[in-house]
Amino acid sequence: MPTQVEQRGEMMMGGGLLMNHHHHHKAAVKRSSSSLKRLFSTAVLRNTFLCNSKKSRPKSPLDLVRQTTLLLSCLHSSSRYPSAHKHADKMAELEVLIREMKLILYGNGDSEPVAEACAQLTQQFFKENTLRLLIVCLPKLNLEARKDATQVVANLQRQPVNSRLIASDYLEFNLDLIDLLISGYEDPAMALHYGGMLRECIRHQIVARYVLKSVHMKKFFDYIQLPNFDVAADATATFKELMTRHKSTIAEFLAENYSWFFAEFNSKLLESANYITRRQAVKLLGNILLDRSNAAVMVRYVSSKDNLRILMNLLRETSKSIQLDAFHVFKLFVANLNKPSDIINILVANRSKLLRFFAGFRTDREDEAFEADKAQVIKEISLLEATASIGNSGDLRKLCY
């Protein structure tokens, strides 16, 4: 049994342990409290800035652009501001400025955009070279600021100043920015933002022509097949815009680049292992070939037996949508007034299979134009041997729409 001295000693030791534990606990609480204070302080600073910016007199479009340009310039010259505290503060300010520019261009729930304010903002934006800074600095912004910036850039492509789209004039002398936007498809974090900007820039014929004539065109066949579904879909949307918006430029491009373009289109898109890629590709092919601006390209395409084989294979797909879009291209081979002999031979050799297929080929809803085209195709294939020698194999123009 311990003596009174031993008991007092144990109590003192226990008290020391308790005091020591209490000391460590207080230190830990203090450290934790300090961290929370820092986090809270940053949040308060940001919210204070947001609140103050709302309460203060709204900045003019010119001031908005100038302040945005200044902050972007600082961000571009250095990846961060001198201190973490200042960096967070300035990034919050930049986010608000970009959002305010968006509100001027798009309006808010209560008011429509004011044309004069939009024109002032647009003119100053391109005058200050803000577009370049915003594109270059976009990866350094947070997600919400990137989304707002993408919408701002998209809107500015359509803003007239004195009846001119000055965005087109600016981009004509800054086409290297288009290179940067296209390269965004190689970065999943930036692809959708840069892709959205790129499609709006392609509204300008000068930009579309630049992309079509550049080495970037071949890259799109790979971007469309990227494993990231969202990025591949965005690249597909941009590719479609390039191949359908500016008719004369597209016709010129296809005439000059027919061989490599359709070799890539056939092998990488129409014959892709990916169902979605095949479906979108055959639909786009129909849009291209059935456009009257591309008549010469269409005649060349439907004179190839290799192209015919690809389309006949697409007719055998289990997907009804692929079959239907393939049919709208296949009918052009049949209706060609001057079919090469190898095209005729393939159609004749497969006549019974084709007629049997078309007899049961239906759409999900009534479509008089489709039924008329199908009847014409059946008639042409049925009479092909008898009429091939005199070249009367249908009127191509009747099947175009």
C-alpha positions in Angstrom: 0.0 0.0 0.0 1.6 3.4 -1.1 2.6 5.9 1.5 1.2 9.4 1.6 4.4 10.7 0.1 4.1 8.3 -2.8 0.5 9.2 -3.3 1.3 12.9 -3.4 4.2 12.1 -5.9 1.8 10.2 -8.2 -0.7 13.0 -7.9 1.9 15.6 -8.8 3.1 13.4 -11.8 -0.5 12.9 -12.9 -1.1 16.6 -12.5 2.0 17.3 -14.6 0.8 14.9 -17.3 -2.6 16.6 -17.2 -1.0 20.0 -17.4 1.2 18.9 -20.2 -1.7 17.4 -22.1 -3.7 20.5 -21.5 -0.8 22.6 -22.8 -0.6 20.5 -26.0 -4.4 20.6 -26.5 -4.4 24.4 -26.2 -1.5 24.7 -28.7 -3.4 22.4 -31.2 -6.6 24.4 -30.7 -4.6 27.6 -31.2 -3.1 26.3 -34.5 -6.5 25.1 -35.7 -8.0 28.4 -34.8 -5.3 30.2 -36.6 -5.9 28.2 -39.8 -9.6 28.8 -39.6 -9.0 32.5 -39.1 -6.9 32.6 -42.2 -9.5 30.7 -44.2 -12.3 32.9 -42.8 -10.3 36.0 -43.5 -9.8 35.1 -47.1 -13.5 34.3 -47.5 -14.5 37.6 -45.8 -12.1 39.6 -48.0 -13.6 38.0 -51.1 -17.2 38.5 -50.0 -16.4 42.0 -48.9 -15.1 42.8 -52.3 -18.1 41.2 -54.0 -20.5 43.2 -51.8 -18.6 46.4 -52.2 -18.5 46.0 -55.9 -22.3 45.6 -55.9 -22.9 48.6 -53.7 -20.4 50.9 -55.5 -21.2 52.9 -58.6 -21.2 50.5 -61.6 -18.1 50.7 -63.6 -18.4 52.0 -67.2 -17.6 49.6 -70.0 -14.3 51.3 -70.6 -13.3 51.1 -66.9 -14.3 47.4 -66.8 -12.1 46.5 -69.8 -9.2 48.6 -68.6 -9.3 47.1 -65.1 -9.7 43.6 -66.5 -6.8 44.1 -68.9 -4.6 45.4 -66.0 -5.2 42.4 -63.8 -4.8 39.9 -66.7 -1.5 41.6 -67.6 -0.2 41.1 -64.1 -1.4 37.5 -64.1 0.2 36.8 -67.4 3.6 38.2 -66.4 3.6 36.2 -63.2 1.7 33.0 -62.5 0.7 34.3 -59.1 0.5 37.7 -57.3 3.2 38.3 -54.6 1.3 36.8 -51.7 -1.4 34.2 -51.3 -3.7 36.8 -49.7 -3.2 39.3 -52.5 -3.6 36.5 -55.1 -6.9 35.4 -53.8 -8.1 39.0 -53.6 -7.1 39.9 -57.1 -8.5 36.7 -58.6 -11.8 37.4 -56.9 -11.8 40.9 -58.3 -11.0 39.5 -61.8 -13.9 37.0 -61.5 -16.3 39.9 -60.7 -15.0 42.0 -63.6 -15.5 39.3 -66.1 -19.0 38.6 -64.8 -19.9 42.3 -65.1 -18.7 42.3 -68.7 -20.9 39.3 -69.3 -23.9 41.1 -67.8 -23.4 44.1 -70.0 -23.3 41.9 -73.1 -26.1 39.6 -72.2 -28.2 41.7 -69.8 -29.6 40.2 -66.7 -33.0 38.9 -65.7 -34.4 42.4 -65.3 -33.0 44.3 -68.3 -31.9 43.7 -71.9 -28.4 44.6 -73.1 -27.8 48.3 -74.0 -26.5 48.6 -77.5 -24.3 51.6 -76.8 -22.7 49.9 -73.8 -22.1 46.7 -75.7 -20.4 48.7 -78.5 -18.2 50.6 -76.1 -17.1 47.4 -74.4 -16.4 45.7 -77.7 -14.4 48.5 -79.1 -12.3 48.9 -75.9 -11.9 45.1 -75.6 -10.2 44.7 -79.0 -8.3 48.1 -78.7 -6.7 47.0 -75.4 -5.8 43.6 -76.8 -7.9 42.0 -74.0 -8.9 39.1 -76.1 -5.3 37.8 -76.3 -4.8 38.2 -72.6 -8.0 36.5 -71.7 -7.3 33.5 -74.0 -3.7 33.1 -72.8 -4.7 33.5 -69.1 -7.8 31.3 -69.2 -6.1 28.2 -67.7 -5.1 30.3 -64.6 -8.8 31.3 -63.9 -11.2 29.3 -61.8 -14.0 27.3 -63.4 -16.7 29.9 -63.1 -14.5 32.7 -64.4 -13.6 30.4 -67.4 -17.3 29.8 -68.2 -18.0 33.5 -68.0 -15.0 34.4 -70.1 -16.1 31.8 -72.8 -19.5 33.5 -73.0 -17.9 37.0 -73.2 -15.6 36.0 -76.0 -18.4 34.2 -77.9 -20.7 37.2 -77.6 -18.0 39.7 -78.8 -17.7 37.8 -82.1 -21.3 39.0 -82.9 -21.2 42.5 -81.6 -21.3 45.2 -84.3 -19.5 48.5 -83.9 -20.5 51.1 -86.5 -22.1 48.2 -88.6 -18.8 46.3 -88.6 -17.8 43.1 -86.8 -14.5 44.4 -85.5 -13.8 41.0 -84.0 -13.2 39.8 -87.5 -10.8 42.6 -88.3 -8.9 41.9 -85.0 -8.6 38.2 -85.7 -7.4 38.7 -89.2 -4.2 40.1 -87.7 -4.1 37.8 -84.7 -4.6 34.4 -86.2 -2.1 32.8 -83.9 -4.8 33.0 -81.3 -6.8 30.5 -83.4 -3.8 28.1 -83.2 -4.0 28.4 -79.4 -7.7 27.7 -79.3 -7.4 24.6 -81.5 -4.5 23.3 -79.3 -7.0 23.4 -76.4 -8.4 20.0 -77.6 -5.2 18.5 -76.3 -6.0 19.6 -72.8 -9.3 18.1 -71.4 -9.5 20.9 -68.8 -9.5 23.6 -71.5 -11.1 21.9 -74.5 -14.7 22.8 -73.9 -13.9 26.5 -73.1 -11.5 27.0 -76.0 -13.7 24.9 -78.3 -16.7 27.1 -77.6 -14.7 30.2 -78.3 -13.3 28.7 -81.5 -16.7 27.9 -83.0 -17.8 31.5 -82.5 -14.6 32.7 -84.1 -15.3 30.4 -87.1 -18.4 32.6 -87.8 -15.9 34.9 -89.5 -15.0 33.7 -92.9 -11.4 34.9 -92.6 -10.9 32.6 -89.6 -12.7 29.6 -91.2 -10.5 29.9 -94.3 -7.4 30.1 -92.1 -8.3 26.9 -90.3 -9.3 25.0 -93.4 -5.9 25.9 -95.1 -3.9 25.1 -92.0 -2.2 21.9 -90.7 -4.8 21.8 -88.0 -7.5 20.3 -90.3 -5.8 16.9 -90.2 -5.8 17.0 -86.4 -9.5 17.2 -86.2 -9.8 13.6 -87.5 -7.9 12.6 -84.3 -9.6 15.0 -82.0 -13.0 13.5 -83.0 -11.8 10.1 -81.9 -10.5 11.1 -78.5 -11.5 8.8 -75.7 -13.0 11.7 -73.6 -16.6 11.8 -74.9 -17.2 15.5 -74.1 -14.0 16.6 -75.8 -14.6 14.4 -78.9 -18.2 15.7 -79.1 -17.0 19.3 -78.9 -14.4 18.7 -81.6 -17.1 17.1 -83.8 -19.3 20.2 -83.4 -16.4 22.5 -84.4 -15.5 20.2 -87.4 -19.1 20.4 -88.6 -19.1 24.1 -88.3 -16.0 24.3 -90.4 -17.5 22.1 -93.1 -20.9 23.7 -93.4 -20.9 27.4 -92.5 -19.1 29.2 -95.3 -20.2 27.6 -98.6 -17.8 29.1 -101.1 -14.8 28.6 -98.8 -15.7 25.0 -98.2 -16.2 24.2 -101.9 -12.8 25.7 -102.6 -11.2 23.7 -99.8 -12.7 20.4 -100.9 -11.7 21.0 -104.5 -8.1 21.6 -103.5 -7.9 18.9 -100.8 -10.3 16.2 -102.1 -7.9 13.2 -102.0 -6.5 13.4 -98.5 -9.6 14.8 -96.9 -12.0 12.0 -98.0 -9.3 9.3 -97.5 -9.2 10.5 -93.8 -13.0 11.0 -93.6 -13.7 7.5 -94.9 -11.1 5.5 -92.9 -11.2 7.4 -89.6 -14.8 8.5 -89.4 -17.1 6.5 -91.7 -15.3 3.2 -90.9 -14.6 4.1 -87.2 -15.2 1.3 -84.6 -17.2 3.9 -82.7 -20.9 3.9 -83.5 -21.4 7.6 -82.6 -18.5 8.6 -84.8 -20.0 6.7 -87.7 -23.5 8.1 -87.2 -22.3 11.7 -87.0 -19.9 11.3 -89.9 -22.4 9.8 -92.4 -24.9 12.6 -91.5 -22.3 15.2 -92.1 -21.3 13.6 -95.4 -24.8 13.9 -96.6 -24.9 17.6 -95.6 -21.7 18.2 -97.5 -22.6 16.3 -100.7 -26.2 17.4 -100.9 -25.2 21.1 -100.7 -25.4 22.6 -104.2 -22.2 24.5 -103.6 -20.4 21.2 -103.5 -21.9 19.7 -106.7 -18.5 19.0 -108.4 -17.2 17.3 -105.3 -20.4 15.2 -105.0 -20.1 13.9 -108.6 -16.4 13.0 -107.9 -17.3 11.2 -104.6 -20.2 9.1 -106.1 -17.9 8.0 -109.0 -15.7 5.9 -106.7 -16.4 2.2 -106.2 -14.6 2.3 -102.8 -16.9 5.0 -101.6 -19.9 3.0 -102.8 -18.8 -0.1 -100.9 -18.5 2.0 -97.7 -22.0 3.3 -98.1 -23.4 -0.1 -98.8 -21.9 -1.4 -95.6 -23.4 1.5 -93.7 -26.8 0.5 -95.1 -26.4 -2.8 -93.4 -25.9 -1.2 -89.9 -28.4 -2.1 -87.2 -28.9 1.5 -86.4 -31.9 3.0 -88.3 -30.5 6.5 -88.1 -27.2 5.4 -89.7 -29.2 3.5 -92.4 -31.3 6.5 -93.2 -28.4 8.9 -93.5 -26.4 6.4 -95.5 -29.4 6.1 -97.9 -29.4 9.8 -98.6 -25.8 9.4 -99.8 -26.3 6.1 -101.5 -29.1 7.4 -103.7 -26.6 9.8 -105.3 -24.6 6.9 -106.6 -27.7 5.4 -108.1 -28.9 8.7 -109.6 -25.5 9.7 -111.1 -26.1 10.3 -114.8 -22.6 9.2 -115.8 -21.9 6.1 -113.6 -18.5 4.6 -114.2 -18.7 0.9 -115.3 -17.4 -0.4 -112.0 -20.2 1.4 -110.1 -22.8 -0.2 -112.5 -21.2 -3.6 -112.0 -21.4 -3.4 -108.2 -25.0 -2.3 -108.3 -26.0 -5.0 -110.8 -24.1 -7.7 -108.8 -25.9 -6.7 -105.6 -29.3 -5.9 -107.2 -31.4 -8.7 -105.7 -30.0 -7.9 -102.2 -30.5 -4.2 -102.6 -34.1 -4.6 -103.9 -35.0 -6.9 -101.1 -33.5 -4.5 -98.5 -35.3 -1.5 -99.9 -38.6 -3.3 -100.0 -38.6 -3.5 -96.2 -36.8 -0.3 -95.6 -39.1 2.1 -93.6 -38.8 5.2 -91.5 -40.4 5.6 -88.1 -42.8 8.2 -89.3 -44.4 9.0 -92.7 -42.1 10.8 -95.0 -43.3 11.4 -98.5 -39.9 12.7 -99.8 -38.1 9.6 -98.4 -40.7 7.3 -100.0 -40.4 9.1 -103.4 -36.6 8.8 -103.3 -36.7 5.2 -102.3 -39.1 4.4 -105.2 -36.8 6.2 -107.6 -33.8 4.2 -106.3 -35.7 0.9 -106.7 -36.7 1.8 -110.2 -33.2 2.8 -111.2 -31.6 -0.4 -109.9 -34.3 -2.5 -111.4 -33.7 -1.0 -114.9 -30.0 -0.6 -114.6 -28.9 -3.2 -117.2 -31.4 -2.1 -119.8 -30.6 1.6 -119.4 -26.9 1.6 -118.6 -25.8 1.4 -122.2 -27.6 4.6 -123.1 -26.7 6.4 -119.9 -30.3 7.1 -118.8 -30.0 6.3 -115.1 -32.0 9.0 -113.4 -32.0 12.7 -112.8 -29.5 13.5 -110.1 -31.0 16.9 -109.4 -34.4 15.5 -108.5 -32.8 13.6 -105.6 -31.0 16.6 -104.2 -32.6 18.7 -101.5 
